[in-house]
Amino acid sequence: MAHEPVAVVGIGQTKHKKRRDDLSIAGLVREAAQRALDDARLTWTDIDAVVIGKAPDIFEGVMKPELYLADALGGAGKPVFRVHTAGSVGGSTAIVASHLVSSRVHTRVLAVAWEKQSEGNAQFGLGGGKSGSIGAGGAFAPWIRAYIRKSGAPEHIGWQIAVKDRQNALRNPYAHLHLKDISVEKVRESPMMWDPLHFLESCPSSDGAGAIVLTDKAGGLAAAADGRPPAWVLGTSMRSEPSSFNGRDPIRPQAGVDCAWDVYRQAGITDPRREIDVAELYVPFSWYEPMWLEGHDLAPVGEGWKMVDRGETAFDGSFPVNPSGGVLSSNPIGASGMLRFLEAALQVRGAAGEHQVDGARVALAQAYGAAAQYFAMWAVGSEPPSG
């Protein structure tokens, strides 16, 4: 039996900031969810099921938050699902919600992901509950150095990406960082955090949430007829691999390669570089842009940094990456993957505002987590899938 086509008809997110002292966690998720419902022109009672995602509970010290958030998200008396796949969880949450529709289990599903880093200690959590953690940057820095050595990339590539994404964020009113005076010189001269990563090549700590409403083909066509074009889900995939094993390539993890090609196959994409118009990639540290361009075969191995150097991934380039400003500009960890997924959907709906990429009809979103070992990706388009 063919799967039910899935449409994203509602999108909402909060203003991302260092601290959202004006809201509790429940208030934060409701702000994003209410905006998604308003965008979909639905009410809480129209939703059949709720899917919740966030990073590890230890980050905020609140165990099983889905239990008390069920009321806040209109989930009382309805199926409520919790998803957890480390940093990729926001993307995985969107995918699980889409599968509940594509398998015809539910017709209208609300997916919400969040993080309120100001109320926790992610560094403590990343260390497994121990102080003195090296943090995510400390874990990834050796692999970044290995990428630079193998590819021969010049050191300015990382600085260039840090500037690009922060300049893109100036077009996005929801972005946490609005660094109007960002420059290559400022990035280069900022403190060294984890060699070769400078402070301004690293993501911020943010409070924020993102939400989407997904529905079936009939719901998507009804929205389109009402003048509210949906984003159609063309392909989804999740893949994982152990954090270490003999022969593992942490620069280009095989799970990431397999995840990408599973999405491309479902979407009928044979030449991703040419057939995808824009990408939202999970780039918490600047060098992960060329690494994922190569890791998802958007560039030949060893050539990703050259796309960056030629300006192809700039907002006005031939393959824009992270026009929203990306994780380098907003990082509510549990929601960061969801933001990639909803930003891709905004692009193909033509609803991204000042950071809209002209002519975007097919968009790719990606999130990864833990030791670059969990991957979640989807491709969305402006037209329903064929067949």
C-alpha positions as CSV (number, residue, x, y, z in Angstrom):
1,M,0.0,0.0,0.0
2,A,1.4,3.4,-1.0
3,H,2.2,5.8,1.8
4,E,0.0,8.8,2.4
5,P,1.6,12.1,1.0
6,V,2.5,14.4,3.9
7,A,2.2,18.2,3.9
8,V,3.6,20.8,6.3
9,V,0.7,23.3,6.7
10,G,1.8,25.1,9.9
11,I,5.1,26.5,11.0
12,G,6.0,28.4,14.2
13,Q,9.0,29.3,16.2
14,T,9.9,31.5,19.1
15,K,12.3,34.4,19.2
16,H,15.6,32.7,20.2
17,K,17.6,34.4,22.9
18,K,20.3,33.7,25.5
19,R,17.6,33.9,28.2
20,R,13.8,33.8,27.8
21,D,13.1,34.7,31.4
22,D,9.6,35.9,30.3
23,L,8.5,32.3,29.8
24,S,8.6,28.9,31.5
25,I,9.4,25.8,29.5
26,A,5.7,25.2,29.0
27,G,5.2,28.8,27.9
28,L,8.1,28.5,25.4
29,V,6.7,25.4,23.7
30,R,3.2,26.9,23.6
31,E,4.5,30.1,21.9
32,A,6.0,28.0,19.0
33,A,3.0,25.6,18.9
34,Q,0.4,28.3,18.9
35,R,2.1,30.1,16.0
36,A,2.2,26.8,14.1
37,L,-1.5,26.3,14.7
38,D,-2.3,29.8,13.7
39,D,-0.3,29.4,10.5
40,A,-2.3,26.2,9.8
41,R,-5.6,27.9,10.8
42,L,-6.3,25.0,13.2
43,T,-7.0,24.9,16.9
44,W,-5.6,22.6,19.7
45,T,-8.7,20.4,19.4
46,D,-8.0,19.7,15.7
47,I,-4.8,17.9,16.5
48,D,-4.8,14.1,16.7
49,A,-1.4,13.5,18.3
50,V,1.6,15.4,19.6
51,V,5.3,14.5,19.1
52,I,7.8,16.1,21.5
53,G,11.5,16.2,21.1
54,K,14.4,17.6,23.2
55,A,18.0,17.0,24.0
56,P,19.0,14.8,27.1
57,D,16.9,15.5,30.2
58,I,20.1,16.1,32.2
59,F,20.7,19.3,30.2
60,E,17.9,21.0,32.1
61,G,17.6,18.7,35.0
62,V,13.9,18.0,34.3
63,M,13.1,14.3,33.9
64,K,10.5,13.2,31.5
65,P,9.2,16.7,30.7
66,E,6.7,15.4,28.2
67,L,4.6,14.2,31.2
68,Y,3.8,17.7,32.4
69,L,4.0,19.3,29.0
70,A,1.1,17.2,27.6
71,D,-1.4,19.6,29.1
72,A,0.5,22.7,27.8
73,L,0.5,21.2,24.3
74,G,-3.2,20.2,24.2
75,G,-2.2,16.5,24.5
76,A,-4.5,15.5,27.4
77,G,-6.4,12.4,26.3
78,K,-4.4,12.1,23.0
79,P,-1.4,10.1,22.0
80,V,1.8,11.9,23.0
81,F,5.2,10.7,21.8
82,R,8.7,11.6,23.1
83,V,11.7,11.4,20.8
84,H,15.3,11.6,21.8
85,T,18.2,11.2,19.4
86,A,20.8,13.6,20.9
87,G,21.5,16.7,18.8
88,S,19.6,15.4,15.8
89,V,16.4,15.1,17.9
90,G,14.6,18.1,16.4
91,G,14.9,16.5,12.9
92,S,13.9,13.1,14.2
93,T,10.9,14.6,15.9
94,A,9.6,16.0,12.6
95,I,10.3,12.7,10.9
96,V,8.4,10.7,13.5
97,A,5.4,13.1,13.2
98,S,5.5,12.8,9.4
99,H,5.5,9.0,9.6
100,L,2.4,9.1,11.8
101,V,0.6,10.8,8.9
102,S,2.2,8.8,6.0
103,S,1.2,5.5,7.7
104,R,-2.3,6.9,8.1
105,V,-2.3,6.4,11.9
106,H,-3.2,10.1,12.4
107,T,-4.4,12.9,10.1
108,R,-3.1,16.0,11.8
109,V,0.0,15.9,14.0
110,L,1.7,18.6,16.0
111,A,5.5,18.3,16.4
112,V,7.4,20.4,18.9
113,A,11.0,20.6,19.9
114,W,12.7,22.9,22.4
115,E,15.6,23.7,24.7
116,K,15.9,26.2,27.5
117,Q,19.6,26.3,28.0
118,S,19.5,29.2,30.5
119,E,17.7,26.9,33.0
120,G,20.3,24.1,32.8
121,N,24.0,23.3,32.2
122,A,24.6,21.7,28.9
123,Q,28.4,21.5,29.5
124,F,27.7,19.5,32.7
125,G,25.3,17.3,30.8
126,L,27.7,16.7,27.9
127,G,30.2,15.5,30.5
128,G,27.8,12.8,31.7
129,G,27.0,14.7,34.8
130,K,30.6,15.6,35.6
131,S,32.3,19.0,35.7
132,G,35.3,19.8,33.5
133,S,33.7,18.4,30.3
134,I,35.6,19.2,27.1
135,G,32.2,20.1,25.5
136,A,31.1,19.4,22.0
137,G,33.7,21.7,20.5
138,G,36.5,19.8,22.3
139,A,35.1,16.5,20.9
140,F,34.8,17.7,17.3
141,A,38.0,19.7,17.1
142,P,40.3,16.8,16.3
143,W,38.1,15.6,13.5
144,I,38.0,19.2,12.1
145,R,41.8,19.3,12.2
146,A,41.9,16.0,10.4
147,Y,39.5,17.4,7.7
148,I,41.7,20.4,7.2
149,R,44.8,18.2,6.9
150,K,43.3,15.8,4.5
151,S,41.5,18.4,2.3
152,G,44.3,21.0,2.3
153,A,41.6,23.7,3.1
154,P,43.0,27.1,4.1
155,E,42.2,28.3,7.6
156,H,40.1,31.3,6.4
157,I,37.3,28.9,5.3
158,G,36.0,28.6,8.9
159,W,36.1,32.3,9.4
160,Q,34.3,32.9,6.1
161,I,31.5,30.6,7.1
162,A,31.1,32.2,10.5
163,V,30.7,35.6,8.9
164,K,28.3,34.3,6.2
165,D,25.9,32.6,8.6
166,R,25.9,35.6,11.0
167,Q,25.2,38.0,8.1
168,N,22.3,35.7,7.0
169,A,20.9,35.8,10.5
170,L,20.5,39.6,10.2
171,R,17.7,38.8,7.7
172,N,16.0,36.5,10.2
173,P,14.0,38.2,13.0
174,Y,13.9,35.0,15.1
175,A,17.7,34.4,15.2
176,H,19.5,34.7,18.5
177,L,22.6,36.4,17.3
178,H,22.4,39.7,15.3
179,L,26.1,40.6,15.0
180,K,25.9,43.7,12.7
181,D,29.6,44.3,12.9
182,I,30.8,40.7,12.2
183,S,33.8,40.4,10.0
184,V,36.6,37.9,9.1
185,E,39.0,39.9,11.2
186,K,36.7,39.8,14.3
187,V,36.3,36.0,13.9
188,R,40.0,35.5,13.5
189,E,40.9,37.7,16.5
190,S,38.2,36.2,18.8
191,P,39.6,33.9,21.5
192,M,40.7,30.4,20.6
193,M,38.3,27.9,22.2
194,W,39.3,24.5,20.8
195,D,42.1,24.7,18.2
196,P,41.3,25.4,15.3
197,L,37.9,26.8,16.5
198,H,37.7,30.4,17.6
199,F,34.9,31.7,19.9
200,L,33.1,33.3,16.9
201,E,33.2,30.0,14.9
202,S,31.1,28.3,17.6
203,C,27.4,28.2,18.2
204,P,25.7,30.2,21.0
205,S,23.6,28.8,23.9
206,S,20.0,29.7,23.3
207,D,16.5,29.4,24.6
208,G,14.0,28.6,22.0
209,A,11.4,26.2,20.4
210,G,10.1,25.3,17.0
211,A,6.9,23.6,15.9
212,I,5.2,22.2,12.8
213,V,1.8,20.9,11.9
214,L,1.7,18.0,9.4
215,T,-1.4,16.6,7.6
216,D,-2.4,14.4,4.8
217,K,-2.8,15.0,1.1
218,A,-6.3,16.2,1.4
219,G,-5.3,18.7,4.1
220,G,-2.3,19.9,2.0
221,L,-4.4,20.4,-1.1
222,A,-7.1,22.3,0.9
223,A,-4.4,24.6,2.3
224,A,-3.1,25.2,-1.2
225,A,-6.6,26.0,-2.5
226,D,-7.0,28.5,0.3
227,G,-3.9,30.3,-0.8
228,R,-1.5,28.8,1.8
229,P,0.9,26.6,-0.1
230,P,2.2,23.7,2.0
231,A,5.6,22.1,1.9
232,W,5.4,18.5,0.7
233,V,7.6,15.9,2.3
234,L,9.5,14.2,-0.5
235,G,11.8,11.9,1.5
236,T,12.8,11.2,5.1
237,S,15.6,9.2,6.7
238,M,17.3,8.5,10.0
239,R,20.6,6.6,10.3
240,S,23.1,5.9,13.1
241,E,26.4,4.2,13.8
242,P,28.5,3.5,16.9
243,S,30.7,6.4,18.0
244,S,33.9,4.3,17.5
245,F,34.8,1.1,15.7
246,N,37.7,-0.1,13.6
247,G,37.7,1.7,10.2
248,R,35.2,4.4,11.2
249,D,35.6,7.7,9.3
250,P,34.4,10.4,11.7
251,I,35.0,13.1,9.0
252,R,32.6,11.5,6.6
253,P,30.5,9.0,8.7
254,Q,29.0,6.3,6.6
255,A,25.6,6.8,8.4
256,G,25.5,10.3,7.1
257,V,26.2,9.2,3.5
258,D,23.6,6.4,3.7
259,C,21.0,8.8,5.3
260,A,21.4,11.3,2.5
261,W,21.1,8.8,-0.3
262,D,18.1,7.3,1.3
263,V,16.4,10.7,1.2
264,Y,17.6,11.4,-2.4
265,R,16.2,8.0,-3.6
266,Q,12.8,8.6,-2.1
267,A,12.7,12.1,-3.5
268,G,13.8,11.0,-7.0
269,I,17.0,13.0,-6.7
270,T,20.0,11.7,-8.7
271,D,22.2,14.8,-8.8
272,P,21.7,16.5,-5.4
273,R,24.0,19.4,-6.1
274,R,21.9,20.4,-9.2
275,E,18.4,19.3,-8.1
276,I,18.3,20.8,-4.6
277,D,17.9,24.6,-4.5
278,V,18.8,25.4,-0.8
279,A,20.0,23.5,2.2
280,E,19.7,24.0,6.0
281,L,22.6,21.9,7.5
282,Y,23.4,21.4,11.2
283,V,26.6,23.5,11.5
284,P,27.3,24.2,15.2
285,F,31.0,24.8,14.4
286,S,31.9,26.6,11.2
287,W,34.0,23.8,9.6
288,Y,31.0,21.4,9.6
289,E,29.6,23.2,6.5
290,P,32.2,21.8,4.1
291,M,32.4,18.5,6.0
292,W,28.6,17.9,5.5
293,L,28.7,19.2,1.9
294,E,31.1,16.3,1.3
295,G,29.4,13.9,3.8
296,H,26.1,14.1,2.0
297,D,27.7,14.1,-1.6
298,L,26.7,17.7,-2.3
299,A,30.4,18.2,-3.1
300,P,33.1,15.7,-4.1
301,V,35.3,14.6,-1.3
302,G,38.0,17.2,-0.6
303,E,36.0,19.9,-2.6
304,G,33.4,21.1,0.0
305,W,35.7,24.0,1.2
306,K,36.1,25.1,-2.4
307,M,32.4,25.6,-2.8
308,V,32.6,27.9,0.3
309,D,35.6,29.7,-1.0
310,R,33.9,30.4,-4.3
311,G,30.9,31.9,-2.5
312,E,28.5,29.2,-3.8
313,T,27.0,28.6,-0.4
314,A,26.4,32.3,0.2
315,F,22.8,33.7,0.4
316,D,23.2,34.8,-3.3
317,G,25.3,31.9,-4.3
318,S,24.3,29.0,-6.6
319,F,23.7,26.6,-3.6
320,P,22.7,28.7,-0.5
321,V,23.4,27.0,2.8
322,N,21.7,28.1,6.0
323,P,20.0,31.3,4.8
324,S,18.3,31.5,8.2
325,G,21.7,31.9,10.0
326,G,21.8,28.3,11.0
327,V,22.9,26.8,14.3
328,L,25.8,29.2,14.4
329,S,23.2,32.0,15.0
330,S,20.6,30.1,17.1
331,N,21.2,27.0,19.2
332,P,18.4,25.8,21.5
333,I,19.9,22.3,21.2
334,G,16.8,20.2,21.2
335,A,15.1,22.5,18.7
336,S,18.1,23.2,16.5
337,G,17.3,20.2,14.2
338,M,13.6,21.2,14.1
339,L,14.6,24.7,13.0
340,R,16.6,23.3,10.1
341,F,13.5,21.2,9.0
342,L,11.0,24.0,9.4
343,E,13.3,26.6,7.7
344,A,13.6,24.2,4.7
345,A,9.8,24.0,4.6
346,L,9.5,27.8,4.8
347,Q,11.8,28.1,1.8
348,V,9.7,25.9,-0.5
349,R,6.5,27.6,0.7
350,G,8.0,30.9,-0.3
351,A,7.4,32.1,3.2
352,A,10.9,32.8,4.6
353,G,10.6,36.6,4.5
354,E,13.8,38.5,4.1
355,H,15.9,35.3,4.0
356,Q,13.8,33.7,1.2
357,V,15.9,32.2,-1.5
358,D,14.4,33.1,-4.9
359,G,13.0,30.2,-6.8
360,A,13.4,27.6,-4.0
361,R,11.3,24.6,-5.0
362,V,13.3,21.7,-3.4
363,A,15.1,22.1,0.0
364,L,17.2,19.8,2.1
365,A,17.3,19.8,5.9
366,Q,19.8,17.8,8.1
367,A,20.6,17.4,11.7
368,Y,23.2,15.3,13.5
369,G,23.9,14.4,17.0
370,A,26.3,13.0,19.7
371,A,29.7,11.9,18.2
372,A,28.5,12.8,14.7
373,Q,26.8,9.4,14.7
374,Y,23.0,10.1,14.6
375,F,21.6,11.6,11.4
376,A,18.1,12.9,10.5
377,M,17.3,14.4,7.1
378,W,14.4,15.3,4.9
379,A,13.8,16.8,1.5
380,V,10.7,19.0,1.0
381,G,9.3,20.5,-2.2
382,S,6.7,22.9,-3.4
383,E,4.8,20.2,-5.4
384,P,3.3,17.0,-4.1
385,P,5.4,13.8,-4.6
386,S,4.7,12.1,-7.9
387,G,3.2,8.6,-7.9
